Amino acid sequence: MSEAEFLARLPSLAFAAVLLFARMGAATMVLPGLGESEIPARVRLLLGLALVPLLLPVLGDVLPAEPPGVPALLRLLVLEVLTGLWLGGLARVASLALAAGLQVVAIVMGIASVLAPDTQMGAQAAVLGRLGSLATAVLLFSTGLYAVPLQALAGSYAVLPPGAPWPAGEAAEAWLAAGAGMLELALRLAAPFVLAGFLVNLASGLLSRVAPQVQVNVLVAPGQILGGMALLAILAGPLLAAFLDALRQGWASLPGLG
């Protein structure tokens, strides 16, 4: 390509880069691993910007030309930002299962009042829920699983091309399915602890009926916490393995990968 040809194509290349960044930049703000709240927003945006030169040579031909008029241009950019947030949000919702499951475990163990700042689960979350959020980020980076949503983003241009009508119904159904799958996985991860807590409460109830003069709560509460921590130490490996397997299967159906 000659210099004159490059200069002639420069405006279209610049528009294509902006269009790519609208989707990629929005997605990297919420993607699990890359979009963690501990990473400054400026760094997350730079990550999205770094994806543009990597994808522009591959996707440049499928991107539309700059539309005439400012309203059409704004509509196109807004749809791209919305698509990026939607795709990144789908991956984020699925990755919350471990933190949500450990939040349930903290309630069962009686340490839900021990709080730590966690923007994913609200202003504050139980310390075990916060541990789940940090463990999720570590697992994604250590296994390379964080790259799967990025592959889905690159492939999403074939499923949701820029400028196409926004599939509001399908998008809402995908969000509901992702939320339901996350809650199901969280409850499955917490199921051993819920069962153990039920048995402990049943035993304490029987003890209070047999020996009403004994202060059961004073005896049971420390044992419940210590037993829960011991059970968590025993089941930590299988729980993390089950979480990763379920996350891989869930992310395999992300738009752009299926």
C-alpha positions as CSV (number, residue, x, y, z in Angstrom):
1,M,0.0,0.0,0.0
2,S,1.4,3.3,-1.0
3,E,1.5,6.3,1.2
4,A,-1.3,8.0,-0.7
5,E,-3.5,5.0,-0.4
6,F,-2.8,4.8,3.3
7,L,-3.7,8.4,3.8
8,A,-6.9,7.9,1.8
9,R,-7.9,4.9,4.1
10,L,-6.8,6.6,7.3
11,P,-10.3,8.1,8.2
12,S,-12.0,4.7,7.6
13,L,-9.3,2.9,9.7
14,A,-9.7,5.5,12.5
15,F,-13.5,4.9,12.5
16,A,-13.0,1.2,12.6
17,A,-10.6,1.5,15.5
18,V,-13.1,3.6,17.4
19,L,-15.9,1.1,16.7
20,L,-13.7,-1.8,18.0
21,F,-12.7,0.1,21.1
22,A,-16.4,0.9,21.9
23,R,-17.1,-2.8,22.3
24,M,-13.8,-3.9,23.7
25,G,-13.3,-1.0,26.1
26,A,-16.8,-1.5,27.5
27,A,-16.3,-5.2,27.9
28,T,-12.9,-4.9,29.7
29,M,-14.5,-2.7,32.3
30,V,-16.6,-5.7,33.5
31,L,-14.8,-8.8,32.4
32,P,-13.8,-11.2,35.1
33,G,-10.1,-11.2,35.8
34,L,-9.3,-8.3,33.6
35,G,-12.1,-6.1,34.8
36,E,-11.7,-6.5,38.6
37,S,-12.4,-3.5,40.7
38,E,-8.9,-3.6,42.1
39,I,-7.5,-2.8,38.7
40,P,-7.8,1.0,38.0
41,A,-10.4,2.0,35.4
42,R,-7.6,3.7,33.3
43,V,-5.7,0.4,33.2
44,R,-8.8,-1.5,32.1
45,L,-9.5,1.0,29.4
46,L,-5.9,0.7,28.2
47,L,-6.3,-3.1,28.0
48,G,-9.3,-2.6,25.8
49,L,-7.3,-0.2,23.7
50,A,-4.5,-2.7,23.3
51,L,-7.0,-5.2,21.8
52,V,-7.8,-2.8,18.9
53,P,-4.6,-3.2,16.9
54,L,-4.7,-6.9,17.4
55,L,-8.2,-7.3,16.1
56,L,-8.3,-4.5,13.5
57,P,-6.5,-6.5,10.8
58,V,-8.8,-9.5,11.3
59,L,-12.1,-7.7,11.7
60,G,-11.6,-4.6,9.6
61,D,-13.4,-6.1,6.6
62,V,-16.6,-6.9,8.6
63,L,-17.0,-3.5,10.2
64,P,-19.4,-1.1,8.6
65,A,-18.5,2.2,7.0
66,E,-19.0,5.4,8.9
67,P,-22.7,6.2,8.7
68,P,-23.9,9.6,7.4
69,G,-25.1,11.9,10.1
70,V,-24.3,12.3,13.8
71,P,-27.5,10.5,15.1
72,A,-26.7,7.3,13.2
73,L,-23.1,7.5,14.3
74,L,-24.1,7.9,18.0
75,R,-26.6,5.0,17.7
76,L,-23.9,2.7,16.3
77,L,-21.5,3.6,19.1
78,V,-24.1,3.2,21.8
79,L,-25.1,-0.2,20.5
80,E,-21.4,-1.3,20.5
81,V,-20.9,-0.1,24.1
82,L,-24.1,-1.9,25.1
83,T,-23.0,-5.1,23.3
84,G,-19.6,-5.0,25.1
85,L,-21.2,-4.5,28.5
86,W,-23.7,-7.3,27.8
87,L,-21.1,-9.8,26.7
88,G,-18.7,-8.9,29.5
89,G,-21.5,-9.0,32.0
90,L,-22.5,-12.5,31.0
91,A,-19.0,-13.7,31.7
92,R,-19.0,-11.8,35.0
93,V,-22.3,-13.2,36.2
94,A,-21.1,-16.8,35.7
95,S,-17.8,-16.1,37.6
96,L,-19.7,-14.9,40.7
97,A,-20.7,-18.4,41.7
98,L,-17.7,-19.1,43.9
99,A,-18.1,-15.9,45.8
100,A,-21.8,-16.4,46.2
101,G,-21.4,-20.0,47.3
102,L,-18.8,-19.0,50.0
103,Q,-21.2,-16.2,51.1
104,V,-23.7,-18.9,51.8
105,V,-21.1,-20.9,53.6
106,A,-20.3,-17.9,55.8
107,I,-24.0,-17.6,56.8
108,V,-24.1,-21.3,57.6
109,M,-21.0,-21.1,59.7
110,G,-22.2,-18.0,61.6
111,I,-19.5,-15.6,60.5
112,A,-21.6,-13.6,58.0
113,S,-21.1,-10.5,60.2
114,V,-17.3,-10.6,59.6
115,L,-17.3,-8.3,56.6
116,A,-14.8,-7.1,54.1
117,P,-15.1,-4.5,51.2
118,D,-16.2,-6.2,48.0
119,T,-17.8,-4.2,45.2
120,Q,-18.8,-7.3,43.3
121,M,-21.1,-8.5,46.1
122,G,-22.2,-5.0,47.3
123,A,-20.5,-2.4,49.4
124,Q,-19.4,-5.2,51.9
125,A,-19.5,-8.9,51.9
126,A,-18.7,-11.7,54.3
127,V,-15.0,-12.4,54.5
128,L,-15.4,-15.8,52.9
129,G,-17.3,-14.2,50.0
130,R,-14.5,-11.8,49.5
131,L,-12.1,-14.8,49.6
132,G,-14.1,-16.3,46.8
133,S,-13.9,-13.2,44.7
134,L,-10.1,-13.1,45.0
135,A,-9.7,-16.8,44.4
136,T,-11.8,-16.5,41.2
137,A,-9.4,-13.9,39.8
138,V,-6.3,-15.9,40.8
139,L,-7.8,-19.1,39.2
140,L,-8.7,-17.3,36.0
141,F,-5.2,-15.9,35.5
142,S,-3.4,-19.1,36.7
143,T,-5.3,-21.3,34.3
144,G,-5.6,-18.9,31.4
145,L,-9.3,-19.1,31.5
146,Y,-9.6,-15.3,31.3
147,A,-8.9,-15.6,27.6
148,V,-12.1,-17.4,26.8
149,P,-14.4,-14.3,27.1
150,L,-11.9,-12.4,24.9
151,Q,-12.3,-15.1,22.3
152,A,-16.0,-14.7,22.6
153,L,-15.7,-11.0,22.1
154,A,-13.7,-11.5,18.9
155,G,-16.2,-14.0,17.6
156,S,-19.2,-11.9,18.6
157,Y,-18.9,-9.8,15.5
158,A,-20.2,-12.7,13.5
159,V,-23.2,-13.2,15.8
160,L,-23.9,-9.5,16.6
161,P,-22.4,-7.4,13.8
162,P,-22.2,-3.7,14.4
163,G,-25.3,-1.8,13.4
164,A,-27.6,-4.8,13.6
165,P,-30.8,-4.4,15.6
166,W,-30.3,-5.0,19.3
167,P,-31.9,-8.4,20.2
168,A,-33.4,-7.2,23.5
169,G,-35.5,-10.4,24.1
170,E,-32.6,-12.8,23.5
171,A,-30.3,-10.6,25.6
172,A,-32.6,-10.6,28.6
173,E,-33.1,-14.4,28.3
174,A,-29.3,-14.9,28.2
175,W,-29.0,-12.7,31.4
176,L,-31.7,-14.7,33.2
177,A,-30.1,-18.0,32.2
178,A,-26.7,-16.8,33.3
179,G,-28.1,-15.7,36.7
180,A,-29.9,-18.9,37.2
181,G,-26.9,-21.0,36.3
182,M,-24.7,-18.9,38.7
183,L,-27.2,-19.4,41.6
184,E,-27.5,-23.1,40.9
185,L,-23.7,-23.5,40.9
186,A,-23.3,-21.4,44.1
187,L,-25.8,-23.6,45.9
188,R,-24.2,-26.8,44.6
189,L,-20.8,-25.6,45.9
190,A,-22.3,-24.7,49.3
191,A,-24.4,-27.9,49.6
192,P,-22.0,-29.8,51.8
193,F,-21.8,-27.0,54.3
194,V,-25.6,-26.5,54.3
195,L,-26.0,-30.2,55.0
196,A,-23.4,-30.1,57.8
197,G,-25.1,-27.0,59.2
198,F,-28.5,-28.7,59.2
199,L,-27.1,-31.7,61.1
200,V,-25.4,-29.4,63.6
201,N,-28.6,-27.5,64.2
202,L,-30.6,-30.8,64.5
203,A,-28.1,-32.1,67.0
204,S,-28.2,-28.9,69.0
205,G,-32.0,-28.9,69.1
206,L,-32.0,-32.4,70.4
207,L,-29.4,-31.5,73.0
208,S,-31.4,-28.6,74.2
209,R,-34.5,-30.8,74.7
210,V,-32.5,-33.5,76.5
211,A,-30.5,-31.1,78.7
212,P,-32.4,-27.8,78.8
213,Q,-30.1,-26.4,81.5
214,V,-27.1,-26.5,79.1
215,Q,-26.4,-23.3,77.1
216,V,-26.3,-25.0,73.7
217,N,-25.5,-21.9,71.7
218,V,-22.4,-21.2,73.8
219,L,-21.2,-24.7,73.1
220,V,-22.2,-25.1,69.5
221,A,-21.2,-21.7,68.0
222,P,-17.4,-22.1,68.3
223,G,-17.6,-25.8,67.2
224,Q,-19.7,-24.8,64.2
225,I,-17.1,-22.2,63.1
226,L,-14.1,-24.5,63.7
227,G,-15.9,-27.5,62.0
228,G,-16.8,-25.3,59.1
229,M,-13.3,-24.1,58.6
230,A,-12.0,-27.7,58.8
231,L,-14.6,-28.8,56.2
232,L,-13.6,-25.9,54.0
233,A,-9.9,-26.9,54.2
234,I,-10.8,-30.5,53.3
235,L,-13.1,-29.6,50.4
236,A,-11.2,-26.6,49.0
237,G,-9.5,-28.5,46.2
238,P,-12.6,-30.3,44.9
239,L,-14.7,-27.1,45.2
240,L,-12.3,-25.1,43.1
241,A,-12.0,-27.9,40.5
242,A,-15.8,-28.2,40.3
243,F,-16.1,-24.4,40.0
244,L,-13.5,-24.3,37.1
245,D,-15.2,-27.1,35.2
246,A,-18.6,-25.6,35.5
247,L,-17.2,-22.2,34.5
248,R,-15.6,-23.7,31.4
249,Q,-18.8,-25.3,30.4
250,G,-20.9,-22.2,31.1
251,W,-18.5,-19.9,29.1
252,A,-18.5,-22.4,26.2
253,S,-22.0,-21.1,25.3
254,L,-21.1,-17.5,25.3
255,P,-22.2,-15.6,22.1
256,G,-19.3,-15.9,19.7
257,L,-18.1,-19.3,20.9
258,G,-21.2,-21.5,20.5
